[in-house]
Amino acid sequence: METKRSKYILIGMSIFCILLIGVTSFRDSFLEPLRTGVGYFLIPVQSGVNRAGTLVYNEITDYMQFKGAMEENHELKARIDSLVEENTRLQAEQFELERLRELYQLDQDYQQYNKIGARVIAKDSGAWFQVFRINKGSADGVRVDANVIAGGGLVGIVTDVGANYATVRSIIDDVSRVSAMAQQSGDTCFVEGDLTLFSEGRLRISKITKDGDVKDGDRIVTSNVSSKYLPGILIGYATNVTTDDTRLTKSGYLVPAAKFNNLQEVLVILELKEDQTDGDLPVSQGEQE
């Protein structure tokens, strides 16, 4: 009801304004005073109408611009989301390519051994891959004591095998003890697993002879006399080698070549150390898996 009344008032005022405009258009002298009076009334009304029209137009323009900006903003957000998703996918593909390239290079470094690629499918709780499971097993030729490599060097050894899986214990595990040697000098030593020490990014090297020539930065590889590990596989790099208090041996630390915080793919060497040896060859004493 109120809306109809306002509508009628607006129509009436519009007709009245039209009549006033018509009156002001006559040029007869007797209408001059009336035209002048109407002008005094009409000009402010016209000014008010113009201002109101301008305000309405500006409001409509601002609204349309705001609406357009909102639509553009939604389009840009969708585009940004699409670009972020594409960038994430490309980064994942780049990381996978780098890992595969690294494995390929590792495969080339140890061409003398027959190997098979495997994916890590499970691991023990904890930050590091000290014990983990891979998706290849006896059906693929994997056997207990098979050496496992990745990321530039030795990762560990297979301790259990099923038809389509295998369990690997890495060299950083507390029970691991690998017979090793300095590649430059041939001096033997042991690389001992230690999860607490590995939190600092290193392992311990022990039992270097007092006259042994092992220096910081030397490449430490698996030794020829290892009972389980094939010879010449890079384990890491020596650091902080010092003479022990007994003055009979030296010890130090090793920075592993492999990375144990994010293992995803590995290479399993199908050949075992026992395949290369006969019963008369000496093996290292005290070596653990």
HUDA-V513515 format. One record per backbone hydrogen bond with DSSP energy under -0.5 kcal/mol. NH is the residue of the N-H (numbers start at 1). CO is the residue of the C=O. Records with the same first field share a line. If there is no record, write none. Layout:
NH: CO, CO
This chain:
5: 1
6: 2
7: 3
8: 4
9: 5
10: 6
11: 7
12: 8
13: 9
14: 10
15: 11
16: 12
17: 13
18: 14
19: 15
20: 16
21: 17
22: 18
23: 19
24: 20
25: 21, 22
26: 22, 23
31: 28
32: 29
35: 31
36: 32
37: 33
38: 34
39: 35
40: 36
41: 37
42: 38
43: 39
44: 40
45: 41
46: 42
47: 43
48: 44
49: 45
50: 46
51: 47
52: 48
53: 49
54: 50
55: 51
56: 52
57: 53
58: 54
59: 55
60: 56
61: 57
62: 58
63: 59
64: 60
65: 61
66: 62
67: 63
68: 64
69: 65
70: 66
71: 67
72: 68
73: 69
74: 70
75: 71
76: 72
77: 73
78: 74
79: 75
80: 76
81: 77
82: 78
83: 79
84: 80
85: 81
86: 82
87: 83
88: 84
89: 85
90: 86
91: 87
92: 88
93: 89
94: 90
95: 91
96: 92
97: 93
98: 94
99: 95
100: 96
101: 97
102: 98
103: 99
104: 100
105: 101
106: 102
107: 103
108: 104
109: 105
110: 106
111: 108
113: 110
116: 268
118: 266
120: 264
121: 133
122: 133
124: 131
129: 260
130: 128
132: 168
133: 122
134: 166
135: 119
138: 162
139: 163
140: 137
141: 138
142: 137
145: 158
146: 143
148: 156
149: 267
150: 153
153: 150
154: 234
155: 148
156: 148
157: 169
158: 146
159: 167
160: 167
162: 165
166: 134
167: 160
168: 132
169: 157
170: 130, 168
171: 155
173: 170
176: 173
177: 288
178: 191
180: 189
181: 221
182: 187
183: 219
186: 182
189: 180
190: 206
191: 178
192: 190, 204
193: 176
194: 172
198: 194
199: 195, 196
200: 197
201: 198
202: 197
203: 254
204: 192
205: 252
206: 190
208: 250
210: 248
212: 209
214: 212
215: 213
217: 238
218: 215
220: 236
221: 181, 219
222: 233
223: 179
226: 223
232: 222
233: 230
234: 232
235: 220
236: 220
237: 255
238: 218
239: 253
242: 251
244: 249
247: 244
250: 208
251: 242
252: 205
253: 239
254: 203
255: 237
256: 254
257: 235
258: 235
260: 258
266: 118
267: 149
268: 116
269: 147, 267
270: 114, 268
271: 114
273: 228
275: 272
276: 272, 273
277: 273
281: 278
284: 225
288: 177
